Amino acid sequence: MTEPHRSDPQPTLSVFDAVTIMVGIVVGIGIFKTPSLIAANVGSEAAFLGVWVAGGLVTLIGALCYAELAAAHPHAGGEYHFLGRAYGRPVAVLFGWARGSVIQTGAIAAVAFVLGDYAAQVVPLGPYGPALYAALAIVVLTGLNVAGTIQSKTLQIAVTFIEVGLIAAIIGWGLFGSVGAAAPAAAAAATPNAGALGLAMIFVLLTYGGWNEAAYLSGELRDPGRNMVRVLVIGTAVLVGLYVAANAALLAILGLDGLRGSQAVATDMMRRVAGESGALIVSLAIVVAALSTLNATIFTGARVYFAMARDITLLPRVGDWNERGRAPANGLIAQGAVALLLVALGAASRDGFQAMVDYSAPVFWAFLLLVALALPILRWREPDRVRPFKVPLYPLTPALFALTCAYMLHASLAYTGKGALIGLGVVLAGLPLLLFQSRRSEDERSPASPPADVALAASPAPILVQPGERR
């Protein structure tokens, strides 16, 4: 067996580790922000819980599609690698630029702003306090990830379990604290129009967002051919269970009308059943959730810098894999610098979080649509490739995923402001990078691929070259 190159990503993550990272990314600040917005766009309590279940099914469909792609093409570059194989390196490079300058760094800055908002309530630092806390969190967590994958993974496991435990406490108080409490007034049933339900689904899928980050773990996951589907299915099941239970608890205490009128649903619920101490628990849960999401997003985000740097001649050092820390250290530093720049720009707006969502959402859904279409393209172009997992009900499953992404792209363009145009402009500004593409083939760029023993375990048959490549 060929020894893996010592600067390659190593298979250090178990299924448990990867599920923990996936859950830590998704279960963030959304569950504390979106329920009131969703309640305002549905006509009954059944519809309120139904859209959460529907969002979970959509997430599962996407996860199954990603499971096939990641099991057949395990790589530290995740979506970058899928797009490169399906559409060619120019599309992959443009995605890498978009992810590094808009999608992932925008998400990092958005979560950091939420963390900063709550930290500033505890220890105020003046009008720019939230931005200062956001910047400090990015610097500290980026430094931890540069120190090594083991350190980052340990922190992620700890904060995710604290976060899930706090949310479980909120669920328990909500479901069992409602016993003996005054029943909320029943909301009058209404029949919302299709547009209102569609807007509700936008907020639901925003709350479920981040599950796709698991694809960037496939290059460091043990036996990705077998384990990738386990990570995505188990992670999705945990997310759906947590979200449906949490919203059932909110509904039991506040009722649909109470949800519609609340600006801080979890805080209002806990204040009603446990007083001010309950409200303090919610604040703690939000801070921990933001820390968990921020650390996990930083962890997965830098992997695309690492993969892209192997394909272009600019900044080749960003493509180095730090053997001691088992992490793309230079990619992490580059990502942190861009995220800090976005924090500075967001500080100049009235709402840094909203500015980052507007900036990144349309670009995210546009490329996710391309990933959805990559699955049938790769099945057609590489019919003999060994696929350890095949998505069920093909081609219906990827078709539903692609239609969902197309709708979300349309909705994100319709409901965002100037920030969306700025984000799209930044993506187009990356076109000159195509002039600096490396001429090396996929095989010559093997350091960005999984170690030889992982690749052989995942795909025992010879890997097909892309059209125009030579062995």
Contacts in CASP RR format, 6 or more apart in sequence:
PFRMAT RR
TARGET T0000
AUTHOR 0000-0000-0000
METHOD contacts of the structure
MODEL  1
MTEPHRSDPQPTLSVFDAVTIMVGIVVGIGIFKTPSLIAANVGSEAAFLG
VWVAGGLVTLIGALCYAELAAAHPHAGGEYHFLGRAYGRPVAVLFGWARG
SVIQTGAIAAVAFVLGDYAAQVVPLGPYGPALYAALAIVVLTGLNVAGTI
QSKTLQIAVTFIEVGLIAAIIGWGLFGSVGAAAPAAAAAATPNAGALGLA
MIFVLLTYGGWNEAAYLSGELRDPGRNMVRVLVIGTAVLVGLYVAANAAL
LAILGLDGLRGSQAVATDMMRRVAGESGALIVSLAIVVAALSTLNATIFT
GARVYFAMARDITLLPRVGDWNERGRAPANGLIAQGAVALLLVALGAASR
DGFQAMVDYSAPVFWAFLLLVALALPILRWREPDRVRPFKVPLYPLTPAL
FALTCAYMLHASLAYTGKGALIGLGVVLAGLPLLLFQSRRSEDERSPASP
PADVALAASPAPILVQPGERR
1 452 0 8 1.000
1 453 0 8 1.000
1 456 0 8 1.000
2 452 0 8 1.000
2 453 0 8 1.000
3 452 0 8 1.000
4 10 0 8 1.000
4 451 0 8 1.000
4 452 0 8 1.000
4 453 0 8 1.000
4 454 0 8 1.000
5 446 0 8 1.000
5 447 0 8 1.000
5 451 0 8 1.000
6 323 0 8 1.000
7 320 0 8 1.000
7 321 0 8 1.000
7 323 0 8 1.000
7 447 0 8 1.000
8 321 0 8 1.000
8 446 0 8 1.000
8 447 0 8 1.000
8 449 0 8 1.000
8 450 0 8 1.000
8 451 0 8 1.000
9 76 0 8 1.000
9 219 0 8 1.000
9 220 0 8 1.000
9 321 0 8 1.000
9 326 0 8 1.000
9 450 0 8 1.000
9 451 0 8 1.000
10 220 0 8 1.000
10 326 0 8 1.000
10 451 0 8 1.000
11 219 0 8 1.000
11 220 0 8 1.000
11 221 0 8 1.000
11 222 0 8 1.000
11 223 0 8 1.000
11 450 0 8 1.000
11 451 0 8 1.000
11 453 0 8 1.000
11 454 0 8 1.000
12 149 0 8 1.000
12 150 0 8 1.000
12 153 0 8 1.000
12 220 0 8 1.000
12 222 0 8 1.000
12 326 0 8 1.000
13 21 0 8 1.000
13 153 0 8 1.000
13 217 0 8 1.000
13 220 0 8 1.000
13 221 0 8 1.000
13 222 0 8 1.000
14 221 0 8 1.000
14 222 0 8 1.000
15 221 0 8 1.000
15 222 0 8 1.000
15 227 0 8 1.000
15 230 0 8 1.000
15 231 0 8 1.000
15 234 0 8 1.000
17 153 0 8 1.000
17 157 0 8 1.000
18 214 0 8 1.000
18 217 0 8 1.000
18 221 0 8 1.000
18 227 0 8 1.000
18 231 0 8 1.000
19 231 0 8 1.000
19 234 0 8 1.000
19 235 0 8 1.000
19 238 0 8 1.000
20 156 0 8 1.000
20 157 0 8 1.000
20 160 0 8 1.000
20 161 0 8 1.000
21 153 0 8 1.000
21 156 0 8 1.000
21 160 0 8 1.000
21 213 0 8 1.000
21 214 0 8 1.000
21 217 0 8 1.000
21 296 0 8 1.000
21 299 0 8 1.000
21 300 0 8 1.000
22 210 0 8 1.000
22 211 0 8 1.000
22 213 0 8 1.000
22 214 0 8 1.000
22 217 0 8 1.000
22 231 0 8 1.000
22 232 0 8 1.000
22 235 0 8 1.000
22 296 0 8 1.000
23 160 0 8 1.000
23 164 0 8 1.000
23 235 0 8 1.000
23 238 0 8 1.000
23 239 0 8 1.000
24 156 0 8 1.000
24 159 0 8 1.000
24 160 0 8 1.000
24 163 0 8 1.000
24 292 0 8 1.000
24 293 0 8 1.000
24 296 0 8 1.000
25 210 0 8 1.000
25 211 0 8 1.000
25 213 0 8 1.000
25 292 0 8 1.000
25 293 0 8 1.000
25 296 0 8 1.000
25 297 0 8 1.000
25 300 0 8 1.000
26 208 0 8 1.000
26 209 0 8 1.000
26 210 0 8 1.000
26 211 0 8 1.000
26 239 0 8 1.000
26 293 0 8 1.000
27 160 0 8 1.000
27 163 0 8 1.000
27 164 0 8 1.000
27 167 0 8 1.000
27 239 0 8 1.000
27 242 0 8 1.000
27 289 0 8 1.000
27 292 0 8 1.000
27 293 0 8 1.000
28 111 0 8 1.000
28 163 0 8 1.000
28 289 0 8 1.000
28 290 0 8 1.000
28 292 0 8 1.000
28 293 0 8 1.000
29 111 0 8 1.000
29 114 0 8 1.000
29 286 0 8 1.000
29 289 0 8 1.000
29 290 0 8 1.000
29 293 0 8 1.000
30 206 0 8 1.000
30 207 0 8 1.000
31 167 0 8 1.000
31 207 0 8 1.000
31 242 0 8 1.000
31 243 0 8 1.000
31 246 0 8 1.000
31 266 0 8 1.000
31 289 0 8 1.000
32 264 0 8 1.000
32 265 0 8 1.000
32 266 0 8 1.000
32 282 0 8 1.000
32 285 0 8 1.000
32 286 0 8 1.000
32 289 0 8 1.000
34 203 0 8 1.000
34 204 0 8 1.000
34 206 0 8 1.000
34 207 0 8 1.000
35 247 0 8 1.000
35 250 0 8 1.000
35 259 0 8 1.000
35 265 0 8 1.000
36 259 0 8 1.000
36 260 0 8 1.000
36 261 0 8 1.000
36 262 0 8 1.000
36 263 0 8 1.000
36 265 0 8 1.000
37 200 0 8 1.000
37 203 0 8 1.000
38 48 0 8 1.000
38 51 0 8 1.000
38 52 0 8 1.000
38 200 0 8 1.000
38 203 0 8 1.000
38 204 0 8 1.000
39 48 0 8 1.000
39 256 0 8 1.000
39 258 0 8 1.000
39 259 0 8 1.000
39 260 0 8 1.000
40 260 0 8 1.000
41 192 0 8 1.000
41 196 0 8 1.000
41 197 0 8 1.000
41 198 0 8 1.000
41 199 0 8 1.000
41 200 0 8 1.000
41 203 0 8 1.000
42 48 0 8 1.000
42 51 0 8 1.000
42 192 0 8 1.000
42 196 0 8 1.000
42 197 0 8 1.000
42 200 0 8 1.000
42 256 0 8 1.000
43 187 0 8 1.000
43 189 0 8 1.000
43 190 0 8 1.000
43 191 0 8 1.000
43 192 0 8 1.000
43 256 0 8 1.000
44 187 0 8 1.000
44 189 0 8 1.000
44 190 0 8 1.000
44 256 0 8 1.000
45 187 0 8 1.000
45 251 0 8 1.000
45 255 0 8 1.000
45 256 0 8 1.000
47 192 0 8 1.000
47 197 0 8 1.000
48 247 0 8 1.000
48 251 0 8 1.000
48 256 0 8 1.000
48 259 0 8 1.000
49 244 0 8 1.000
49 247 0 8 1.000
49 248 0 8 1.000
49 251 0 8 1.000
51 197 0 8 1.000
51 200 0 8 1.000
51 201 0 8 1.000
51 204 0 8 1.000
52 204 0 8 1.000
52 240 0 8 1.000
52 243 0 8 1.000
52 244 0 8 1.000
52 247 0 8 1.000
53 240 0 8 1.000
53 244 0 8 1.000
54 201 0 8 1.000
54 204 0 8 1.000
55 201 0 8 1.000
55 204 0 8 1.000
55 205 0 8 1.000
55 208 0 8 1.000
56 208 0 8 1.000
56 236 0 8 1.000
56 239 0 8 1.000
56 240 0 8 1.000
56 243 0 8 1.000
58 201 0 8 1.000
58 205 0 8 1.000
58 208 0 8 1.000
58 400 0 8 1.000
58 401 0 8 1.000
58 404 0 8 1.000
59 205 0 8 1.000
59 208 0 8 1.000
59 209 0 8 1.000
59 211 0 8 1.000
59 236 0 8 1.000
59 239 0 8 1.000
59 240 0 8 1.000
60 233 0 8 1.000
60 236 0 8 1.000
60 240 0 8 1.000
61 397 0 8 1.000
61 400 0 8 1.000
61 401 0 8 1.000
61 404 0 8 1.000
62 211 0 8 1.000
62 212 0 8 1.000
62 372 0 8 1.000
62 397 0 8 1.000
62 401 0 8 1.000
63 211 0 8 1.000
63 214 0 8 1.000
63 232 0 8 1.000
63 233 0 8 1.000
63 235 0 8 1.000
63 236 0 8 1.000
64 229 0 8 1.000
64 232 0 8 1.000
64 233 0 8 1.000
64 391 0 8 1.000
64 392 0 8 1.000
64 397 0 8 1.000
65 371 0 8 1.000
65 372 0 8 1.000
65 375 0 8 1.000
65 391 0 8 1.000
65 397 0 8 1.000
65 398 0 8 1.000
65 401 0 8 1.000
66 211 0 8 1.000
66 212 0 8 1.000
66 214 0 8 1.000
66 215 0 8 1.000
66 228 0 8 1.000
66 232 0 8 1.000
66 371 0 8 1.000
67 228 0 8 1.000
67 229 0 8 1.000
67 232 0 8 1.000
67 233 0 8 1.000
67 389 0 8 1.000
67 391 0 8 1.000
68 229 0 8 1.000
68 375 0 8 1.000
68 387 0 8 1.000
68 389 0 8 1.000
68 390 0 8 1.000
68 391 0 8 1.000
69 82 0 8 1.000
69 215 0 8 1.000
69 371 0 8 1.000
69 374 0 8 1.000
69 375 0 8 1.000
69 378 0 8 1.000
70 78 0 8 1.000
70 214 0 8 1.000
70 215 0 8 1.000
70 218 0 8 1.000
70 224 0 8 1.000
70 225 0 8 1.000
70 228 0 8 1.000
70 232 0 8 1.000
71 218 0 8 1.000
71 224 0 8 1.000
71 225 0 8 1.000
71 226 0 8 1.000
71 228 0 8 1.000
71 229 0 8 1.000
71 387 0 8 1.000
71 388 0 8 1.000
71 389 0 8 1.000
71 458 0 8 1.000
72 225 0 8 1.000
72 378 0 8 1.000
72 385 0 8 1.000
72 386 0 8 1.000
72 387 0 8 1.000
72 388 0 8 1.000
72 389 0 8 1.000
72 458 0 8 1.000
72 459 0 8 1.000
73 81 0 8 1.000
73 82 0 8 1.000
73 85 0 8 1.000
73 218 0 8 1.000
73 378 0 8 1.000
74 218 0 8 1.000
74 219 0 8 1.000
74 221 0 8 1.000
74 224 0 8 1.000
74 225 0 8 1.000
74 228 0 8 1.000
74 450 0 8 1.000
74 454 0 8 1.000
74 455 0 8 1.000
74 458 0 8 1.000
75 81 0 8 1.000
75 218 0 8 1.000
75 219 0 8 1.000
75 307 0 8 1.000
75 448 0 8 1.000
75 449 0 8 1.000
75 450 0 8 1.000
76 216 0 8 1.000
76 218 0 8 1.000
76 219 0 8 1.000
76 220 0 8 1.000
76 303 0 8 1.000
76 306 0 8 1.000
76 307 0 8 1.000
76 328 0 8 1.000
76 448 0 8 1.000
76 450 0 8 1.000
77 215 0 8 1.000
77 216 0 8 1.000
77 219 0 8 1.000
77 303 0 8 1.000
77 304 0 8 1.000
77 306 0 8 1.000
77 307 0 8 1.000
77 448 0 8 1.000
78 215 0 8 1.000
78 216 0 8 1.000
78 218 0 8 1.000
78 219 0 8 1.000
78 303 0 8 1.000
78 304 0 8 1.000
78 307 0 8 1.000
79 95 0 8 1.000
79 99 0 8 1.000
79 212 0 8 1.000
79 215 0 8 1.000
79 216 0 8 1.000
79 304 0 8 1.000
79 367 0 8 1.000
79 371 0 8 1.000
80 92 0 8 1.000
80 95 0 8 1.000
80 96 0 8 1.000
80 99 0 8 1.000
80 304 0 8 1.000
80 307 0 8 1.000
80 308 0 8 1.000
81 92 0 8 1.000
81 307 0 8 1.000
82 215 0 8 1.000
82 371 0 8 1.000
82 374 0 8 1.000
82 378 0 8 1.000
83 91 0 8 1.000
83 92 0 8 1.000
83 95 0 8 1.000
83 367 0 8 1.000
83 370 0 8 1.000
83 371 0 8 1.000
83 374 0 8 1.000
84 91 0 8 1.000
84 92 0 8 1.000
85 374 0 8 1.000
85 378 0 8 1.000
85 382 0 8 1.000
85 466 0 8 1.000
86 370 0 8 1.000
86 373 0 8 1.000
86 374 0 8 1.000
86 377 0 8 1.000
86 378 0 8 1.000
86 381 0 8 1.000
87 370 0 8 1.000
87 374 0 8 1.000
87 377 0 8 1.000
88 466 0 8 1.000
89 311 0 8 1.000
89 437 0 8 1.000
90 434 0 8 1.000
90 437 0 8 1.000
91 370 0 8 1.000
92 308 0 8 1.000
92 311 0 8 1.000
93 308 0 8 1.000
93 311 0 8 1.000
93 312 0 8 1.000
93 433 0 8 1.000
93 434 0 8 1.000
93 437 0 8 1.000
94 427 0 8 1.000
94 430 0 8 1.000
94 431 0 8 1.000
94 433 0 8 1.000
94 434 0 8 1.000
95 304 0 8 1.000
95 367 0 8 1.000
95 370 0 8 1.000
96 304 0 8 1.000
96 305 0 8 1.000
96 307 0 8 1.000
96 308 0 8 1.000
97 308 0 8 1.000
97 427 0 8 1.000
97 430 0 8 1.000
97 433 0 8 1.000
98 363 0 8 1.000
98 367 0 8 1.000
98 426 0 8 1.000
98 427 0 8 1.000
99 301 0 8 1.000
99 304 0 8 1.000
99 367 0 8 1.000
100 301 0 8 1.000
100 304 0 8 1.000
100 305 0 8 1.000
100 335 0 8 1.000
100 338 0 8 1.000
101 338 0 8 1.000
101 426 0 8 1.000
101 427 0 8 1.000
101 430 0 8 1.000
102 359 0 8 1.000
102 360 0 8 1.000
102 363 0 8 1.000
102 423 0 8 1.000
102 426 0 8 1.000
102 427 0 8 1.000
103 360 0 8 1.000
103 363 0 8 1.000
103 364 0 8 1.000
103 367 0 8 1.000
104 297 0 8 1.000
104 300 0 8 1.000
104 301 0 8 1.000
104 304 0 8 1.000
104 335 0 8 1.000
105 335 0 8 1.000
105 336 0 8 1.000
105 338 0 8 1.000
105 339 0 8 1.000
105 342 0 8 1.000
106 339 0 8 1.000
106 342 0 8 1.000
106 356 0 8 1.000
106 359 0 8 1.000
106 360 0 8 1.000
107 297 0 8 1.000
107 356 0 8 1.000
107 360 0 8 1.000
108 138 0 8 1.000
108 294 0 8 1.000
108 297 0 8 1.000
108 298 0 8 1.000
108 301 0 8 1.000
108 335 0 8 1.000
108 336 0 8 1.000
108 339 0 8 1.000
108 342 0 8 1.000
109 134 0 8 1.000
109 138 0 8 1.000
109 339 0 8 1.000
109 342 0 8 1.000
109 343 0 8 1.000
109 346 0 8 1.000
109 352 0 8 1.000
109 356 0 8 1.000
110 352 0 8 1.000
110 353 0 8 1.000
110 356 0 8 1.000
110 357 0 8 1.000
110 360 0 8 1.000
111 290 0 8 1.000
111 293 0 8 1.000
111 294 0 8 1.000
111 297 0 8 1.000
112 133 0 8 1.000
112 134 0 8 1.000
112 135 0 8 1.000
112 137 0 8 1.000
112 138 0 8 1.000
112 290 0 8 1.000
112 294 0 8 1.000
112 339 0 8 1.000
112 343 0 8 1.000
113 130 0 8 1.000
113 131 0 8 1.000
113 134 0 8 1.000
113 343 0 8 1.000
113 346 0 8 1.000
113 352 0 8 1.000
113 353 0 8 1.000
113 356 0 8 1.000
114 286 0 8 1.000
114 290 0 8 1.000
114 353 0 8 1.000
115 133 0 8 1.000
115 134 0 8 1.000
115 137 0 8 1.000
115 287 0 8 1.000
115 290 0 8 1.000
115 291 0 8 1.000
115 294 0 8 1.000
116 129 0 8 1.000
116 130 0 8 1.000
116 131 0 8 1.000
116 133 0 8 1.000
116 134 0 8 1.000
116 137 0 8 1.000
116 290 0 8 1.000
117 130 0 8 1.000
117 353 0 8 1.000
118 283 0 8 1.000
118 286 0 8 1.000
118 287 0 8 1.000
118 290 0 8 1.000
119 130 0 8 1.000
119 133 0 8 1.000
119 287 0 8 1.000
120 126 0 8 1.000
120 129 0 8 1.000
120 130 0 8 1.000
120 133 0 8 1.000
121 283 0 8 1.000
125 132 0 8 1.000
125 133 0 8 1.000
128 347 0 8 1.000
130 347 0 8 1.000
130 352 0 8 1.000
131 343 0 8 1.000
131 344 0 8 1.000
131 346 0 8 1.000
131 347 0 8 1.000
134 343 0 8 1.000
135 340 0 8 1.000
135 343 0 8 1.000
135 344 0 8 1.000
137 291 0 8 1.000
137 294 0 8 1.000
138 294 0 8 1.000
138 298 0 8 1.000
138 336 0 8 1.000
138 339 0 8 1.000
138 340 0 8 1.000
138 343 0 8 1.000
139 336 0 8 1.000
139 340 0 8 1.000
141 291 0 8 1.000
141 294 0 8 1.000
141 295 0 8 1.000
141 298 0 8 1.000
142 298 0 8 1.000
142 332 0 8 1.000
142 333 0 8 1.000
142 335 0 8 1.000
142 336 0 8 1.000
142 339 0 8 1.000
143 332 0 8 1.000
144 151 0 8 1.000
144 152 0 8 1.000
144 155 0 8 1.000
144 295 0 8 1.000
145 151 0 8 1.000
145 152 0 8 1.000
145 295 0 8 1.000
145 298 0 8 1.000
145 299 0 8 1.000
145 302 0 8 1.000
145 327 0 8 1.000
145 332 0 8 1.000
146 322 0 8 1.000
146 325 0 8 1.000
146 327 0 8 1.000
146 329 0 8 1.000
146 332 0 8 1.000
146 333 0 8 1.000
147 325 0 8 1.000
148 322 0 8 1.000
148 324 0 8 1.000
148 325 0 8 1.000
148 326 0 8 1.000
148 327 0 8 1.000
148 329 0 8 1.000
149 220 0 8 1.000
149 299 0 8 1.000
149 325 0 8 1.000
149 326 0 8 1.000
149 327 0 8 1.000
150 325 0 8 1.000
150 326 0 8 1.000
152 295 0 8 1.000
152 298 0 8 1.000
152 299 0 8 1.000
152 327 0 8 1.000
153 299 0 8 1.000
155 295 0 8 1.000
156 292 0 8 1.000
156 295 0 8 1.000
156 296 0 8 1.000
156 299 0 8 1.000
159 288 0 8 1.000
159 291 0 8 1.000
159 292 0 8 1.000
159 295 0 8 1.000
160 292 0 8 1.000
160 296 0 8 1.000
162 288 0 8 1.000
163 285 0 8 1.000
163 288 0 8 1.000
163 289 0 8 1.000
163 292 0 8 1.000
164 242 0 8 1.000
166 281 0 8 1.000
166 284 0 8 1.000
166 285 0 8 1.000
166 288 0 8 1.000
167 242 0 8 1.000
167 246 0 8 1.000
167 285 0 8 1.000
167 289 0 8 1.000
169 281 0 8 1.000
170 246 0 8 1.000
170 249 0 8 1.000
170 266 0 8 1.000
170 269 0 8 1.000
170 270 0 8 1.000
170 281 0 8 1.000
170 282 0 8 1.000
170 285 0 8 1.000
171 242 0 8 1.000
171 245 0 8 1.000
171 246 0 8 1.000
171 248 0 8 1.000
171 249 0 8 1.000
172 249 0 8 1.000
173 249 0 8 1.000
173 269 0 8 1.000
173 270 0 8 1.000
173 273 0 8 1.000
173 274 0 8 1.000
173 278 0 8 1.000
174 249 0 8 1.000
174 250 0 8 1.000
174 252 0 8 1.000
174 253 0 8 1.000
174 269 0 8 1.000
174 273 0 8 1.000
175 245 0 8 1.000
175 248 0 8 1.000
175 249 0 8 1.000
175 252 0 8 1.000
177 253 0 8 1.000
177 273 0 8 1.000
178 249 0 8 1.000
178 252 0 8 1.000
178 253 0 8 1.000
178 273 0 8 1.000
181 253 0 8 1.000
181 272 0 8 1.000
181 273 0 8 1.000
184 252 0 8 1.000
184 253 0 8 1.000
184 254 0 8 1.000
184 255 0 8 1.000
184 256 0 8 1.000
184 257 0 8 1.000
184 258 0 8 1.000
185 255 0 8 1.000
185 257 0 8 1.000
186 255 0 8 1.000
186 256 0 8 1.000
187 255 0 8 1.000
187 256 0 8 1.000
187 257 0 8 1.000
187 260 0 8 1.000
192 200 0 8 1.000
198 411 0 8 1.000
199 411 0 8 1.000
199 415 0 8 1.000
202 408 0 8 1.000
202 411 0 8 1.000
202 412 0 8 1.000
202 415 0 8 1.000
205 404 0 8 1.000
205 408 0 8 1.000
206 357 0 8 1.000
206 361 0 8 1.000
207 243 0 8 1.000
208 239 0 8 1.000
208 243 0 8 1.000
211 232 0 8 1.000
211 235 0 8 1.000
211 236 0 8 1.000
211 239 0 8 1.000
212 368 0 8 1.000
212 371 0 8 1.000
213 296 0 8 1.000
213 297 0 8 1.000
213 300 0 8 1.000
213 301 0 8 1.000
214 228 0 8 1.000
214 231 0 8 1.000
214 232 0 8 1.000
216 300 0 8 1.000
216 301 0 8 1.000
216 303 0 8 1.000
216 304 0 8 1.000
217 231 0 8 1.000
217 300 0 8 1.000
218 224 0 8 1.000
218 228 0 8 1.000
218 450 0 8 1.000
219 450 0 8 1.000
219 454 0 8 1.000
220 326 0 8 1.000
221 227 0 8 1.000
221 228 0 8 1.000
221 231 0 8 1.000
222 454 0 8 1.000
223 454 0 8 1.000
223 457 0 8 1.000
223 458 0 8 1.000
224 450 0 8 1.000
224 454 0 8 1.000
224 458 0 8 1.000
225 388 0 8 1.000
225 389 0 8 1.000
225 457 0 8 1.000
225 458 0 8 1.000
225 459 0 8 1.000
226 388 0 8 1.000
228 389 0 8 1.000
229 389 0 8 1.000
249 269 0 8 1.000
250 259 0 8 1.000
250 265 0 8 1.000
250 266 0 8 1.000
250 269 0 8 1.000
251 259 0 8 1.000
253 269 0 8 1.000
253 272 0 8 1.000
253 273 0 8 1.000
254 262 0 8 1.000
254 265 0 8 1.000
254 268 0 8 1.000
254 269 0 8 1.000
254 272 0 8 1.000
258 268 0 8 1.000
259 265 0 8 1.000
262 268 0 8 1.000
264 282 0 8 1.000
266 282 0 8 1.000
266 285 0 8 1.000
266 286 0 8 1.000
267 279 0 8 1.000
267 282 0 8 1.000
267 283 0 8 1.000
270 278 0 8 1.000
270 279 0 8 1.000
270 281 0 8 1.000
270 282 0 8 1.000
271 278 0 8 1.000
271 279 0 8 1.000
274 281 0 8 1.000
298 332 0 8 1.000
298 335 0 8 1.000
298 336 0 8 1.000
301 335 0 8 1.000
302 327 0 8 1.000
302 328 0 8 1.000
302 331 0 8 1.000
302 332 0 8 1.000
302 334 0 8 1.000
302 335 0 8 1.000
303 328 0 8 1.000
305 318 0 8 1.000
305 319 0 8 1.000
305 328 0 8 1.000
305 330 0 8 1.000
305 331 0 8 1.000
305 332 0 8 1.000
305 334 0 8 1.000
305 335 0 8 1.000
306 318 0 8 1.000
306 319 0 8 1.000
306 320 0 8 1.000
306 321 0 8 1.000
306 328 0 8 1.000
306 330 0 8 1.000
306 331 0 8 1.000
306 448 0 8 1.000
307 319 0 8 1.000
307 448 0 8 1.000
308 318 0 8 1.000
309 315 0 8 1.000
309 316 0 8 1.000
309 317 0 8 1.000
309 318 0 8 1.000
309 319 0 8 1.000
309 330 0 8 1.000
309 331 0 8 1.000
310 319 0 8 1.000
310 438 0 8 1.000
310 440 0 8 1.000
310 445 0 8 1.000
310 447 0 8 1.000
310 448 0 8 1.000
311 437 0 8 1.000
311 438 0 8 1.000
311 445 0 8 1.000
312 433 0 8 1.000
312 436 0 8 1.000
312 437 0 8 1.000
312 438 0 8 1.000
313 436 0 8 1.000
313 437 0 8 1.000
313 438 0 8 1.000
314 433 0 8 1.000
314 436 0 8 1.000
315 334 0 8 1.000
317 330 0 8 1.000
318 328 0 8 1.000
318 330 0 8 1.000
318 331 0 8 1.000
318 334 0 8 1.000
319 328 0 8 1.000
319 330 0 8 1.000
319 331 0 8 1.000
319 448 0 8 1.000
320 328 0 8 1.000
320 329 0 8 1.000
320 330 0 8 1.000
321 327 0 8 1.000
321 328 0 8 1.000
321 447 0 8 1.000
322 328 0 8 1.000
322 329 0 8 1.000
322 330 0 8 1.000
342 356 0 8 1.000
342 359 0 8 1.000
345 355 0 8 1.000
346 352 0 8 1.000
346 355 0 8 1.000
346 356 0 8 1.000
349 355 0 8 1.000
355 419 0 8 1.000
357 416 0 8 1.000
358 416 0 8 1.000
358 417 0 8 1.000
358 418 0 8 1.000
358 419 0 8 1.000
358 420 0 8 1.000
359 419 0 8 1.000
359 420 0 8 1.000
359 422 0 8 1.000
359 423 0 8 1.000
360 423 0 8 1.000
361 412 0 8 1.000
361 416 0 8 1.000
361 420 0 8 1.000
362 409 0 8 1.000
362 412 0 8 1.000
362 413 0 8 1.000
362 416 0 8 1.000
362 420 0 8 1.000
362 423 0 8 1.000
362 424 0 8 1.000
363 423 0 8 1.000
363 424 0 8 1.000
363 427 0 8 1.000
364 412 0 8 1.000
365 405 0 8 1.000
365 408 0 8 1.000
365 409 0 8 1.000
365 412 0 8 1.000
366 409 0 8 1.000
368 405 0 8 1.000
368 408 0 8 1.000
369 402 0 8 1.000
369 405 0 8 1.000
369 406 0 8 1.000
369 409 0 8 1.000
372 398 0 8 1.000
372 401 0 8 1.000
372 402 0 8 1.000
372 405 0 8 1.000
373 398 0 8 1.000
373 402 0 8 1.000
375 391 0 8 1.000
375 398 0 8 1.000
376 395 0 8 1.000
376 398 0 8 1.000
378 385 0 8 1.000
379 394 0 8 1.000
381 467 0 8 1.000
382 464 0 8 1.000
384 461 0 8 1.000
384 464 0 8 1.000
385 459 0 8 1.000
385 461 0 8 1.000
385 463 0 8 1.000
385 464 0 8 1.000
386 459 0 8 1.000
386 460 0 8 1.000
386 461 0 8 1.000
388 458 0 8 1.000
388 459 0 8 1.000
391 397 0 8 1.000
391 398 0 8 1.000
412 420 0 8 1.000
413 420 0 8 1.000
438 445 0 8 1.000
441 465 0 8 1.000
441 469 0 8 1.000
441 470 0 8 1.000
442 449 0 8 1.000
442 465 0 8 1.000
442 466 0 8 1.000
442 469 0 8 1.000
443 465 0 8 1.000
443 469 0 8 1.000
443 471 0 8 1.000
449 455 0 8 1.000
450 458 0 8 1.000
455 463 0 8 1.000
465 471 0 8 1.000
END
